Amino acid sequence: MKYRRINIGFALFFSVLFTLLACTQKKTYTVGKPGDQTASLTFPNFIEIGRFDGDSVENIFTRILYEGKKELVFAAGTHIVELRYKDIWDIDDDDHENIVSPYVTLQFDAGPGNAYEISVDRPKDRQSAHALASHFKAAIIDVRTKKIVSRLAEGPTTN
């Protein structure tokens, strides 16, 4: 009986430990493997990618780029990305608000070996987060040249 309790205790401990580890993983999405014929798109953690070239990136995660950033790696070429602002803001110690914008669909041409990033300013407070969400605009820029490479595409297919 004593050994059974110990075994149950170990099982509970490790299941809680693995659950906590899974919940604390940061997501970095990849569509393709890094290399000479790929490009990358970096975006802040308050930007959510709904679809990339029509495919969901929700369950694909590989490596962490760095704190507060995520990265997609994909084959060079023309791509369509659906993105939105999504963040949780504290109202007080016990209350929070999830602020979400509608999706914006951008198209861009990615060159092999090039790095791109989504350009959008992080809101400073909850009021500015509401303003951003209600009039969400973002652009994809070439990291090297700092020039905008994206253009608006037809409406999103993700809700």
N, C-alpha and C positions, 0 to 999 in steps of 0.2 A: 504494500500500500504506500509506503514511504517513497519507494523508487518511482512509483506511478505519478505521485505528486511532483516529484523533482522533474521527471520527463515532461509532464504537462507544463510546468513552469518554464523549462527551457524552450519548449515549443512556442509558448506565448511570447516569451522574451524575444526570440529570433523573428517571429512573424511581425511583431511591433517594430523591431529594428529595421527589417527589410522594407516595411511600409513607409517608415520615416525617411529612409534613404531614397526610395522611389519618389516621394513627394518633394524632396529638396533638389532634384536634378534640374538644371537649367536646360532649356531647349535650344538646340541649334539644328537647323534643318538643312538637308542636303538633297539635291537632285543631281546625281552624277558624282564622279570622283574628281578631286583636285588634280590638275595637270596642265599641260601646255594648251590644250584645246578647250579649257574651261574658263569660266569667269565666276566672280562672286558678287553677292549682294549682301551688304551688312545693314542691319536695321536695329533701332533701339527696342528695348523690351516692352515699351508701351505701344508699339506697332504690332498688329496682328496680321499675318499673311493668311488670307482665306484660301486662295488658290494660286498656283503658279502654273501657267500654261494649261489651265483647266483641271489640274490635279490638286487634290488636297495635300497639304504638307503637315497636317495636324499630328500624324503619328510617326513621322520620320524625324528622328533626332540623332545626332552623332557627337559632335564635339563642341565645346564651349569656346567661342572666340575670345572674349574677355568680359569682365563684369559689366552687366547691363546691356550687352549687345548679343545679337544672334546673326547667323550667317547662312545664306543659301549658296551652294556651289552647284553649277549647272554647265551644260555644254554651251559654247559660244553660239550666237545667232540671235534671232528676233524672239522676244518673249513677252508674255502678258502676265501681269501680276495684279492680284486684287488684295488690297490692304485697307486697314482701318485703324483708327485710334481706339485703344481699349486700355483702361487703367482703373484701379480702385483707389478711391480717395477717402481718407478718414474724415468723418464729420465730428466725432468725439471718440473717447476711449471705447465706447460700446457700439458705435454705429458707423457704418461705412457706406460708400456709394460707388457703384460700378458705372462709369461713364463710358459710353460707346458711341462711335460715329457710324454713319452708313459706310459701306465699302466704296472705295474709289478704284477704278481700273486703269492701270497705266501700261503702256507698251514701250519697249525700248530695245535697241540693238546692242548686244554685248559682244565685244571683241575678245578673241582668245587671250588669256592671261591678264585681262583687265579687271579692276576692282571697282565696284559701284556701291553707293550707299543711298539710303532713303533720307532725304533732307526734310525734316520737320522739327520745329522747336518744341521742346518739352514745356508744357504749361507750368507756370510757377505756383498756381493755386487752383482750388476747385472751381472757382468762377471762370478762370481762363481755360480750364479743361472743358467746361460746358461750351464756351465760345468756340474752341477748337473743334469739338465734336459736332456742333451744329453747322459749321462751315469748314469741314475738313478738306484740306488741300495738302498734297505732298508732291514731291518730285524726286526722281532718281538722278543722282549726279555721278559723274566720273570722278573717282577719288583723285586721280593724277591731275586732271585739267580743271576740276571744280566746275565744269560746265554741265548744265541740265541736258540729259540725254533722253528723258521720257516725254511722252505725250499722252494725253487722255485717250483712252480707247472706249469702245462701246460699253454700256452699263454692265455692272457685275452680275455674276450668276450665283453668287453665294449670299445667303441671307444671314 
